[in-house]
Amino acid sequence: MARVVIIGGGPGGYEAASAAAQLGAEVTVVDSDGIGGSCVLTDCVPSKTLIATAELMTEVEEAGELGVRVDDGDDDPANSVRVDLSVVNKRVKDLAAAQSEGISRRLADDKIQVIHGRARLDGPETVVVGDERLDADVVLIATGARPRILKDSEPDGERILTWEQVYELEELPERLIVVGSGVTGAEFASAYDALGAEVVLVSSRDRVLPGEDADAAAVLEDVFQRRGLTVLGKSRAASVKRHGDGVVVTLTDGRTVEGSHALLAVGSLPNTDDMGLVESGVSLGDGGFITTDRVSRTTARGVYAAGDCTGVLMLASVAAMQGRIAMSHALGDAVAPLDLSTVSSNVFTAPEIATVGLTQAALDAGGSTAMVVKVPLADNARAKMQGVRDGFVKLFCLPNTGIIVGGVVVAPRASELIHPISLAVGARLTVDQMAQSFTVYPSISGSIAEAARRLHLRS
C-alpha cells in the first residue's frame, strides 16, 4: 500500500487526500491552520459569504425601480435598510467553521489520518512534524499562500487590515480605503460599497482589474462611478499608517488619502519558507512559488505540489484539480494533464465577471485567430424585467469551424451563467450547436445562444 503524506489541508490538500484514499493509498494530512485552509477559513468561503449579504443590499438599493416600497415614510428602500456588520461577520465565521468541520468529517469517513502541526521535508521521502518522522512514497505540498504586506504598511488588525482580518470588525467602516485593484481589491470594494461604507479604491494601474477582460472592467468602473465609489487610477500606495482613530495612505506622488480603515489587497506570497524544500530537491521559482509541471510534479522525485503555493492560477478549483491530478499520476491512475485553457473563473463584484478560455487580450496581441461577438444585456428581456442594465455576453470562436474557444459574461450571477460556455469550450462545441440548443424565454442565458447565432452569421 502506497504511503501518501499531504502537507496542507486546503482544497489542493483535502481533494488530493480523498482521491488518494479512493485509489487505495494510506493517507496522512499534516495541517497547521485548520482543515479547509485559508480558502475555507479566511479567504474564499468567508469573502463570498460577506459578498452574499452585499448582493442582497444591492438588490434592495435597486428595488425602488421595480415598485418595491418600505412603509416607513421613505420611498427609497435603500434608505430604510442597514447592515449589522457584527451579525454579518459572525455568520461568516460560523459558516466557515461549519464548512471546515464538514470537510474534516469527509476525511475521517475516508479513513485519512490528520496530524495538526507544521511540517517540513527531510529529503523527498520523509516529512518531519515536530519530533515525528513520517516515511512517504508520495508527498504533496499544498501549503497555500498568505497576504502580501506593503513596506511601511504593517496591518494591526483594527484599522489596517488584510483580507484575512476584516471579519473581526464589529462596525461598518465609515470610509474604507482599499489598496489594490486586482480581483480581491475589486471584490471587497464592491462589497463594502454595497454594505453602505464610503469606499476609495487605490489602483496602481490605469483601470481596475488589469488582468481581466478590458470591456468587463470598463463596465465595472462605470458601475463604481455611478454608485459613488471613488477610484484613484495610476496611484501607487507608498505607505499606510495609523493616525488617531483613522488611517492615512500616502501615495508615491506625495498625495495622501485619509479614511477610517484601510484594506491591503496587493497580492499573495507562497507559504514555502523554512520547509526544507530546496534542500530536498524542490525548485522554487520567482517569488518562492514551487515549480511544477502539468501533472503537478516538482523537481524532486515523488514530491508533488498543488494550489496557491505553486502560483498556477490562484483558484480553489485549480488547486483541487492539481491535487487530484497529482494523486492520479503518482498512484498510476489514468490522468489528464492540467489544461488552463478550460478553466473558468469569476470576479464576485456587482455585476459579476466570469471568464473561460481565450481572452480578448490574447486575441488583440495576435496570439490567436478568432471571431468575437458581444451581446449587451440591455437588449435581454429578462434583464429588463429585473432592472439589469449593466453587462454583456461575449463569445469567441474559431473561424471556419465555429468551435467555441472562450467567453466572458458580465451579469448578476455570472458565475452560474459561465457554465454552458465552459462546457462548450471543454467539449469543443461549435456556435451552431450552442445556437440550436433551447434556452428558456425569458432568461439571461438566452443571450448566450443569441451570441452564438450572431457568430454563425459571421463564420
N, C-alpha and C positions, 0 to 999 in steps of 0.2 A: 504493500500500500504506500503510495507516494505521500510524503510529508510536505505540506504546504504551510508556510508561515507568511502571514499578511500583516504588514506594518501600516496601520491606519484604518479607521473604521468608517470613513466617508463612503460615498457612492461607489468609487472605484474599488474600495476595500470590501464592503459588505456584499456587493454584487458578485465580485470575484470569489468570495468565500462560499456563497451559495452555489455558484457554478462548479467550483472545485469539489464541494461535498457531493453534488449530484453526480460527478464523474468518479466518485469512489475514493477521493483522497482523504487523508487525515488532516484536518484544517485547524490552525490556530490563528486567531486575530489578536494582535497586540495594539491596544488603543490607549491614548493618554487623555483625550479630551471629551469622550462620550461617544457612544455608537451613533453613527449618522454624520459625525464630523462637523466641521463648520457649516457645511451645506444645510444640514438639518437644524443645528442648534443656534447658529449665529448669522447665517447668511441667507441662503435661498428660501428656505421654508419661512423663517421669520419675516424677511422683507416682503415676500409675496403675500403673507397674511396681513401685514400692515397695508399693503397696496390694495388688498380686497376691501378694506374699510375706505380707503381713498376713492376707489371706484364707486362705491355707494354714495359717497359725498358728491362726486362729480355728477352722478345721475340726479341727485337731489337738487343740485345747483341748476341743472338744465330742465328740471321738471316743470317749471312755470310755462314754458313753451307748449308743453303737452296738455296744459289745462289743469295741472295739479296745484291746489292751494292748501295752505295750512291755516286753520281757523284760529288765528291769534292776533288778528288785526294787521298782519303784514302779508301782502300779496306775494312776496317772494319767499319760497320755501327755503332758499339758501340762507336767509337771514334768521330763520327760526330753528335751525338745526346746528348743533355744535358737537365737537368731539371731546370725549373724556379720555385723554391720552393714557392716563394710568390704567383705565379699564382695557383700552386697546392693547397696550403693551403687556398686561397680564395675560390676556388671551393669546397674544403672540407667543409668549414664553411657555404657556401651558400646552399649546398645540405643538410647539417644537419638542417639548419633553415627551408628549404622547407619541409623536412620530418616532422618536428615538427608542422609546420603550417597545413600540411595535416591531421595529427592526431587530431589537435585541431578542424578542420572543421568536422571531423567524430564525435567527441564528441558533438559538437553543433548540428549536424543533429540528434543525438540520444537524444537530449533534456537533456543533462547532464550538471549540473552546475559545473563551475570551479572556485575555490577560490584560489587566489595567496597569499601564506603566509606559515609560519611554524606552524605545528600542534603538539599537544601533547594530551595524554589521561588524562581525569579526571574521572577515573573509566572506565569500559568496555563499557559503553553506551553513553559516552559523549566525543566529540572531541572539543578541545579549539583551536581557531585560533585568536590570538590577544585578542580582547575584545568579540569576538563572540563565542557562545557556540552552538554546533551542536548536537542534540539528534540523536542517531542512534540505529537501531535494529541490524545492522551488521556493523562491522568495519573491513577494510582490510588495513594492514600496508604493504606498498611496497616502502620503502624509499631507497632501493639500498645500494650501498657501495661506498667507496672513496679510492683513492690510499693510501697504507701503506707507511709511511715515515721512513727511517732508522734513528737511532740516529746518530747525528753528520753529517747529510746529508740533510740539510734543502733546499728544492727547492727555487730558486729565479726567476723562470720563464724566465730566459735569458740563463744561461749556465747549470744550474742544473734543470732538468725538470721532471715532472711526465708525464704520457701518456695523461693527460688532457691538458697539456700546450704546447705540441710540435707544435700545429697548429698556434702558433704565430710567428714561425720562418720565417724570410724573406729570409734567405740564407741557403743552404745546409751545415750541419756541416762538417768541414774538417775531424775531427776524433771523432767519436761518441763512447762513452763507454756506453754500455747497461749493467746495473746491474740487474741480474736476468735472468734465462734461462728457465722459465716456458713458457706458451703459449704466454703471452703478450710480454715478452722479446724476444722470438724467432721470433715472427711476426715482431716486429719493427726492429730487427737486420737484418732480411732477406730483409725487405722493403728498409731500408736506404742503405744497401749494393747495392741493385739493382738500387737505385736512383743515386748512384755514390759516396757516402760517404765511407771513411775508417771506418770500424766498428770493435770494440773489444767487445766481449760478455763475461761478468764475470759470471761464473756458480759456485755455491757452491757445486754442485753435480758432479759426475764423467762423466755425459753426459748431453746434452741439453734435454729439455722436459722429465724430470724424471717421470712425471705422464702419459706419452703416451707410445704406443707400442714401445718396445726396437728396433725392426727391423726398424720401421719407423724413429725413432730418429737417428739410425745409418746412414740411407740414407741421412737425412738432414745434419748431421755432415760432411759426405763426400762431399756433395754439398758445404757447407760453406767453407771447406778447399780448394776445387778446385777453388772457386771464390776469395780466398784470405782473407776471413773473419777470424779473429783471435778468437778462443775460449779458454778462460782460465778456464780449468776444476779444480774442487776441490779448488776453490779460492773464499773465502767469503769476501765481502767488509765490512770494519770496518767504513769507513767514506768517504764522498765525499765533497770536499772543492773547492771554487773558488781560482784560482791562476792566477792573471793578467787577460788576455783575454782567459783563459782556465780553466781547472779543473784538480784536482789530486784525484784519487781514491786510498785510502790506504787499502790494504788487511790485513786480520788478522795475516798473517805471516810476516808482515812488508814490503812487496813489495809495490811499487807504480806504478800506471798506469796513464799516462798523456794523455789528449785529449782536444779538443776544447769544447765539450759538454758532459754531462752525462745524461742518461735517467734512472730513477728509475722504475723498474718493479719487485717489491718484494712483490706482493700480495695486498690484499684489506682488509679494515676494514668496518664493517657494520655501517650504519647511524642509530643507535638506542639510542644514548646518549640523555639525557635531554628530553625524550618524555613521562615520567611518565609510562613507560611500566611495570616495576616490581611492582610499587605501584598499578597498575591496575590489577595485577594478571598474567601478561605475563612473562613467564620464559625465561631467556636468558641462552644460553649455552656457551661453550668455545669461547672466543674472542668477546663476546657480540652479537653473532648471535641469532636470535629468534628461539626457539624450536617449530617445527610444526610436525603434523602427515601427513599421505599420502593424506589427503583431505584438507591440509593447515590450520587446526585448531591450534590455540595456546592453552595455558593452561587457558586462560580467556574465559569465556562463550561469544559466539557471536563475538569474535575477531579472525581474520584470518591473515595470513601473506604470502607474495609471493615475489619471486625474490632474489636478492643478499643479502638482509638483513637476509635471512634465512640460507645462506651458503650451500644450496642444489644445487649443480652443477650450477655454475655461468654462465648460458647461457640465452640469451634473450628468446629462445624458451621455456626453462623450466620455466622461470618467467611467461611468458604468459600463459602457461598451468596451473601453480599453481594458477594464478588469476582466470582463467575460472573455474577450479575445485572448488575453494573456493566459488564462487558465485552459482554454481550449487548445492553444498552441503547446503549452507546457505539458499537458496531460494526454496529448495525442488524439484529441477530438478534431473533427472537421472544423476548419476555421477560414473565415474570410477576412483579409486584412482591412484595417480601418480605412474607410473612404470618406474623406471630409467633404466631397462634392455632394453628398446626400444628407448632410447634417442640417437639420432645421434649428433655428434659434429665434428667440423672441426678446424684445425690449418691453418691459412691463410699465410703460408710460401710459398716458391717456391722450391720444389713442395709442394702442399697442403697435409695435412694428415687428413683423415676423418675416424671416427670410429663409431661403433654401437655395442651394446650388449656385449657378453663375450669378455674378454681381454686375451691376452697372459699371462699377469702376474697372473691372477686368475687361468688360466689353469696350469701354471708352479708351482703355490703354492699348487696345489692339491685340490683347491676349486671346481673344476668341472671336469667332464669327457667329453672330446670332441675330435673329429678328426679335424685336421687342414691341410690346403694346402696353399702354397704361389706360385703365378704365377708372374714372373718378367715381367715388361712392355717391357724390351729389346727384348722380343720374339714377341711382338704385332706388326702387320703390320702397323696399323695406327700410332702407336707411332714412328716407324721407319721413316714413311713419314714426321712426324712433328719434327723429330730430338730429340725425347724424349728418354732418356736412363735410367733416374733415376725413380724408383718407382716399385710398385707391387700391386697385389690384393691378399688379404688373406681372406679365409673363414673358419669359424668354424661350425661344425655340430655335432649333437648327434650321437653316434654310433647306429647301428641297424635301427633307424627310419630315419636317414638322415635329421632331422629337422635343419634348419639353425638357429644358435643362436648368431652369431656375425660376424663381418667383419672389415677389415681395407683396405683402399685404399690410396695409396701414388701416386699422379699423379697431373698434371695440372688439375684444376677444379675438384678435388676430392670431393669437396662439392656438386657437381651435381651428380657425379658417385655413391655416397654412397646411394642415394635414393632407388634404387631397392633392395639393401641389407636391408635397413631399413624396406621396405615393407615386405620382406621375413621374417625378424625377428618378426615383429609385427603380421603377419598373420600365423606364424609358418609353412611356406612353406618348402618343402624338397629340397635337392640338385637336385633331379630328375626333380622336377617342374621347378626349375631355369634353369637347363640344357636344358630342352625341349622347353623353350621359345626362340623365334627367336631374334637374335641380328643383327644389321646392319653390313655388312662386306664392308670395314674395319672399325672398331671402337674400341676405347679403352674399351668400355663396353663389348666387346666380351671376354675380359679376365675374366670378372665376370662369364660368362657362362662356360668358359674353366675351371676355378677353381671348379665350381660345377660338371662338368663332371669328373674331377680328383677325387673328393671326392666320386662320385658314385662308381668308381672302387675300392675304399678302404672300402666302407661301407658294 
